[in-house]
Amino acid sequence: MSVDDVGRTPSGTVHASTQVIDLKASRRALLAGSLGNLVEWYEFAIYAYMATIIAPLFFPSESSTASVLSTFLVFALAFFLRPLGAAIFGPLTDRWGRRPVLLIIIGMMALATAAIGVLPTHAAVGALAPVLLTLCRILQGISAGGEMGGAVSLMVESAPPEKRGAYGAWSFTGTTLGYVLGGAVATILSLSLSPEDLASWGWRIAFLLALPMGMIVVYIRLKVDETPHFKEVAAERAEGAPAAAPATRRPFGYLLVTAAVLVVYNAVGNTFMVGMPTFLSKSYQMSFVESSVLALVTGLVAGLSMPLFGALSDRVDRRPVLLAGTIGVVVLSYPMYMLISLGFGGGLVALLVAGVLIGVVGGPMPAFLSERFRTRNRAAGVSLTYALTVAIFGGTAPYLITAIADATGDPLSAAYYTLGCGVISLVGLLLITRGQRGQHLEALED
């Protein structure tokens, strides 16, 4: 029986091909994967939201812009190390299993983030302070490199075949709500504490919270079973079945197209959620609270809409939904920045639109990526593809939009970054002609 021939027993168990998908187990995998992504991106987001606070503490300079840009360079460094983490943890996840490697990853990430909360500042130890901060970010980047591929594989492989889009969407919903949680914590701290207390010790609380959050996810992941698809591959390996070609041996053009499609999500997400608070405060002198609230609205709209668009892709296919969102980014990037220039009200409208666009391109994306790789190399393929694109087009986004606006003296010029990234993804989508919805996870598009 093919994976498209799905039957349901009276107990609610879904049978597909040789795998048996237990709905209770699949929902537990959904929770474990999405919460891990939430914690991962909370830890990245809190650094971006606190950039203007910690910049003078670790990178003191006569120019506030120079301090912030130095802070964002360290922010980008963690993204550039994600491919290294993907190269390490992705193959391990495909060899050892989704569950054990995801446990290692979340533990490393939580410890590295909490360590930032106890670091001495430049005033205390001089040049050692930014070095220690950089080392923590290196550990964050390496551990985060394997999280996405492992979590997406866990969730999509555990999903009923007709709901891979809806289940997979919760992976990116987790990352987006991690941004929201990071922004909420930063906003609450800024409202509760005086600027002096926030700069003195309050910012540390945000980083220290990562430790208990990470331990909760570790506990949940301990309760998760391996996916039925991975169990089948593990059984074949035990029987001496020949290994499939690794993900890196897929035709280069195939991998390039896959990465191109992903570019728009990484660009708009990191621009309008992570980099926007600093951009608004530097370019338009908007208060920290106002700019954080706008970014929170964007993340909340994006996160809540992703499962809807993921489910839509289960009905109409991934490509049409991704095309609609990508074209929206290309057409609306400049108008959104024009609205942002009008102040808080215009910014609210613009970032509501941005949130919807992030939801449209983000919802179908995890299922799209998973369906581009086989189970034997899915975690490695998804991890490496995601890590490379987020490093190049995501981690640099906050730095680039701030630097472009500062260099040109025109904040509207930052719009061309997301517009250009949208064009790259549009080209990638136009090069894909076959749909993926309903295919067996081993039936790759060539």
RAFENCOR-V209759 format. One record per residue. N is the residue number from 0. PHI is phi in radians with two decimals (NA if undefined). D_FIRST is the distance of its C-alpha to the first C-alpha in Angstrom with 2 decimals. Layout:
BEGIN
[[N	PHI	D_FIRST] [N	PHI	D_FIRST]]
END
This chain:
BEGIN
[[0	NA	0.00] [1	-1.33	3.83] [2	-1.13	6.71] [3	-1.36	8.01] [4	-1.58	6.13] [5	-1.83	8.49] [6	-2.10	10.04] [7	-2.21	13.51] [8	-1.42	15.39] [9	-1.02	19.12] [10	-1.39	20.09] [11	1.71	18.49] [12	-1.48	15.79] [13	-1.73	12.74] [14	-1.84	9.41] [15	-2.51	7.22] [16	0.94	5.14] [17	-1.62	7.90] [18	-1.49	10.45] [19	-2.03	12.18] [20	-1.77	14.31] [21	-1.47	17.47] [22	-1.13	19.35] [23	-1.13	22.71] [24	-1.15	21.99] [25	-1.18	20.71] [26	-1.22	23.96] [27	-1.15	26.00] [28	-1.13	24.61] [29	-1.04	25.47] [30	-1.16	28.99] [31	-1.12	29.51] [32	-1.24	28.50] [33	-1.21	30.41] [34	-1.18	33.51] [35	-1.11	33.67] [36	-1.09	33.66] [37	-1.06	36.31] [38	-1.13	38.56] [39	-0.97	38.11] [40	-1.47	39.27] [41	-1.05	41.91] [42	-1.18	43.46] [43	-1.33	43.48] [44	-1.17	44.62] [45	-1.12	47.48] [46	-1.14	48.97] [47	-1.18	48.93] [48	-1.15	50.35] [49	-1.62	53.07] [50	-0.98	53.88] [51	-1.22	57.18] [52	-1.42	58.16] [53	-1.52	57.47] [54	-0.95	58.48] [55	-1.23	62.24] [56	-1.34	61.64] [57	-1.96	59.94] [58	-2.30	61.02] [59	-1.10	64.50] [60	-2.74	65.97] [61	-1.21	68.64] [62	-1.81	65.97] [63	-1.14	63.43] [64	-1.13	61.11] [65	-1.10	61.31] [66	-1.12	60.42] [67	-1.13	57.38] [68	-1.12	56.19] [69	-1.11	56.62] [70	-1.11	54.51] [71	-1.28	51.77] [72	-1.14	51.93] [73	-1.19	51.05] [74	-1.04	48.31] [75	-1.17	46.94] [76	-1.00	47.31] [77	-1.08	44.65] [78	-1.22	42.25] [79	-1.22	43.18] [80	-1.54	42.41] [81	-1.04	38.89] [82	-1.03	37.60] [83	-1.12	39.19] [84	-1.09	37.42] [85	-1.12	34.11] [86	-1.17	34.79] [87	-1.45	35.57] [88	-1.46	33.09] [89	-1.04	30.06] [90	-1.09	29.47] [91	-1.11	30.42] [92	-1.13	27.77] [93	-1.30	25.11] [94	-1.65	26.66] [95	-1.51	27.83] [96	2.15	25.41] [97	-1.17	25.68] [98	-1.11	27.71] [99	-1.11	30.65] [100	-1.25	31.50] [101	-1.11	31.40] [102	-1.15	33.86] [103	-1.09	36.19] [104	-1.08	36.07] [105	-1.17	36.97] [106	-1.14	39.77] [107	-1.05	41.30] [108	-1.14	41.21] [109	-1.12	42.82] [110	-1.16	45.56] [111	-1.13	46.37] [112	-1.22	46.70] [113	-1.09	48.81] [114	-1.09	51.01] [115	-1.03	51.97] [116	-1.18	53.38] [117	-2.03	55.94] [118	-1.21	56.96] [119	-1.30	60.66] [120	-1.59	61.68] [121	-1.05	63.76] [122	-1.13	66.90] [123	-1.58	66.38] [124	-2.22	65.27] [125	1.18	65.72] [126	-1.15	63.42] [127	-1.17	61.38] [128	-1.05	59.85] [129	-1.14	57.80] [130	-1.15	56.82] [131	-1.12	55.39] [132	-1.06	53.63] [133	-1.12	52.09] [134	-1.10	50.90] [135	-1.11	49.15] [136	-1.16	47.47] [137	-1.09	46.37] [138	-1.11	44.64] [139	-1.04	43.04] [140	-1.12	41.80] [141	-1.15	40.35] [142	-1.18	38.54] [143	-1.17	37.25] [144	-1.05	35.87] [145	-1.72	32.92] [146	-1.13	32.38] [147	-1.11	30.59] [148	-1.09	27.91] [149	-1.18	27.26] [150	-1.18	27.32] [151	-1.10	25.12] [152	-1.08	22.49] [153	-1.02	22.77] [154	-1.31	22.41] [155	-1.25	19.70] [156	-1.20	17.41] [157	-1.55	18.05] [158	-1.46	17.40] [159	-1.01	14.73] [160	-0.94	13.11] [161	-1.42	15.17] [162	-2.24	18.28] [163	-1.10	18.59] [164	-1.13	21.74] [165	-1.17	23.35] [166	-1.17	22.74] [167	-1.07	23.76] [168	-1.01	26.84] [169	-1.18	28.27] [170	-1.13	28.79] [171	-1.28	31.25] [172	-1.09	32.53] [173	-1.05	33.49] [174	-1.11	35.37] [175	-1.20	37.10] [176	-1.20	38.14] [177	-1.12	39.42] [178	-1.04	41.75] [179	-1.08	42.76] [180	-1.09	43.48] [181	-1.07	45.48] [182	-1.16	47.45] [183	-1.14	48.05] [184	-1.09	49.42] [185	-1.08	51.62] [186	-1.18	52.90] [187	-1.07	53.67] [188	-1.12	55.55] [189	-1.20	57.51] [190	-1.41	58.51] [191	-1.52	59.39] [192	-2.02	61.37] [193	-1.24	64.28] [194	-0.97	63.70] [195	-1.17	65.75] [196	-1.19	63.71] [197	-1.07	60.41] [198	-1.29	61.59] [199	-1.37	63.15] [200	-2.51	60.45] [201	-1.08	58.22] [202	-1.10	55.77] [203	-1.15	55.01] [204	-1.00	53.50] [205	-1.04	50.64] [206	-1.35	49.64] [207	-1.17	50.20] [208	-1.08	47.80] [209	-1.10	44.94] [210	-1.17	45.40] [211	-1.11	44.68] [212	-1.09	41.86] [213	-1.12	40.25] [214	-1.17	40.73] [215	-1.09	38.95] [216	-1.16	35.86] [217	-1.01	36.10] [218	-1.05	36.10] [219	-1.13	33.03] [220	-1.21	31.08] [221	-1.12	32.07] [222	-1.58	30.02] [223	-1.58	26.77] [224	-1.62	23.98] [225	-1.19	22.07] [226	-1.31	18.91] [227	-1.09	15.50] [228	-1.15	14.93] [229	-1.19	18.37] [230	-1.03	17.92] [231	-1.14	15.07] [232	-1.15	17.42] [233	-1.09	20.32] [234	-1.16	18.76] [235	-1.12	18.16] [236	-1.10	21.77] [237	-1.09	23.03] [238	-1.51	21.64] [239	1.47	23.42] [240	-1.16	20.66] [241	-1.11	22.50] [242	-1.29	22.89] [243	-1.34	21.83] [244	-1.09	24.74] [245	-1.16	26.40] [246	-1.04	26.52] [247	-1.25	30.09] [248	-1.67	29.16] [249	-1.08	27.27] [250	-0.91	29.58] [251	-1.01	32.51] [252	-1.08	32.27] [253	-1.09	28.68] [254	-1.19	29.90] [255	-1.15	33.04] [256	-1.13	31.30] [257	-1.03	29.13] [258	-1.14	32.38] [259	-1.06	34.24] [260	-1.07	31.92] [261	-1.36	32.53] [262	-0.97	36.32] [263	-1.09	37.07] [264	-1.11	35.57] [265	-1.12	37.54] [266	-1.22	40.67] [267	-1.23	40.84] [268	-1.12	39.78] [269	-1.34	42.37] [270	-1.36	44.99] [271	-1.49	44.99] [272	-1.87	44.17] [273	-1.40	45.44] [274	-1.47	48.25] [275	-1.13	49.50] [276	-0.99	51.79] [277	-1.20	53.79] [278	-1.04	53.81] [279	-1.18	55.22] [280	-1.26	57.82] [281	-1.41	58.99] [282	-1.54	58.92] [283	-2.21	59.96] [284	0.94	61.54] [285	-1.28	59.23] [286	-1.12	59.51] [287	-1.04	57.01] [288	-1.15	56.02] [289	-1.07	55.58] [290	-1.17	53.53] [291	-1.19	51.32] [292	-1.08	50.76] [293	-1.09	49.64] [294	-1.15	47.14] [295	-1.12	45.89] [296	-1.05	45.37] [297	-1.02	43.37] [298	-1.14	41.09] [299	-1.15	40.67] [300	-1.10	39.74] [301	-1.09	37.33] [302	-1.10	35.66] [303	-1.31	35.28] [304	-1.53	33.99] [305	-1.01	31.29] [306	-1.04	28.65] [307	-1.15	29.43] [308	-1.33	28.91] [309	-1.13	25.79] [310	-1.14	24.34] [311	-1.05	25.69] [312	-1.18	23.81] [313	-1.22	20.52] [314	-1.67	21.70] [315	-1.97	23.53] [316	1.68	22.26] [317	-1.22	24.13] [318	-1.05	26.49] [319	-1.06	28.42] [320	-1.19	29.17] [321	-1.11	30.29] [322	-1.07	32.37] [323	-1.07	34.13] [324	-1.17	35.07] [325	-1.16	36.21] [326	-1.09	38.37] [327	-1.05	39.82] [328	-1.11	40.88] [329	-1.09	42.54] [330	-1.30	44.38] [331	-1.79	45.39] [332	-0.99	46.32] [333	-1.16	49.99] [334	-1.01	50.50] [335	-1.14	49.10] [336	-1.18	51.64] [337	-1.14	54.36] [338	-1.13	53.58] [339	-1.04	53.61] [340	-1.18	57.12] [341	-1.46	58.37] [342	1.96	58.16] [343	-1.05	56.20] [344	-1.09	55.49] [345	-1.12	54.29] [346	-1.10	52.32] [347	-1.09	50.58] [348	-1.11	49.43] [349	-1.07	48.36] [350	-1.40	46.39] [351	-1.13	44.66] [352	-1.11	43.43] [353	-1.05	42.52] [354	-1.06	40.49] [355	-1.12	38.43] [356	-1.10	37.90] [357	-1.10	36.80] [358	-1.12	34.30] [359	-1.16	32.93] [360	-1.41	32.47] [361	-1.47	31.50] [362	-0.99	28.89] [363	-1.41	26.08] [364	-1.11	27.26] [365	-1.05	25.45] [366	-1.15	21.98] [367	-0.98	23.25] [368	-1.14	24.45] [369	-1.09	21.40] [370	-1.34	19.19] [371	-1.59	21.77] [372	-2.37	21.20] [373	-1.43	18.65] [374	-1.03	18.42] [375	-1.09	20.79] [376	-2.38	23.49] [377	-1.16	22.65] [378	-1.07	25.55] [379	-1.14	27.95] [380	-1.12	27.00] [381	-1.15	27.21] [382	-1.05	30.32] [383	-1.18	32.19] [384	-1.09	31.48] [385	-1.15	32.45] [386	-1.09	35.40] [387	-1.16	36.90] [388	-1.25	36.80] [389	-1.24	38.05] [390	-1.19	40.79] [391	-1.38	42.01] [392	-1.92	41.56] [393	-1.82	41.31] [394	-1.10	43.71] [395	-1.49	46.39] [396	-1.03	46.14] [397	-1.02	48.65] [398	-1.13	51.08] [399	-1.16	50.78] [400	-1.17	51.27] [401	-1.21	54.25] [402	-1.19	55.68] [403	-1.10	55.27] [404	-1.11	57.01] [405	-1.22	59.75] [406	-1.25	60.34] [407	-1.57	60.50] [408	1.29	62.16] [409	-2.23	59.73] [410	-1.02	56.91] [411	-1.15	55.22] [412	-1.15	54.59] [413	-1.12	51.87] [414	-1.07	49.70] [415	-1.19	49.21] [416	-1.18	47.14] [417	-1.19	44.24] [418	-1.07	44.73] [419	-1.13	44.44] [420	-1.15	41.35] [421	-1.09	39.77] [422	-1.11	40.57] [423	-1.03	38.85] [424	-1.18	35.57] [425	-1.08	35.99] [426	-1.07	36.25] [427	-1.04	33.08] [428	-1.16	31.09] [429	-1.21	32.57] [430	-1.44	31.36] [431	-1.68	27.69] [432	-1.95	26.45] [433	-1.75	22.66] [434	-1.38	21.02] [435	-2.08	18.70] [436	-1.04	17.54] [437	1.48	13.83] [438	-1.29	13.04] [439	-1.09	11.07] [440	-1.09	14.02] [441	-1.64	14.10] [442	-1.61	14.37] [443	-1.42	18.10] [444	-1.43	20.49] [445	-1.78	23.14]]
END
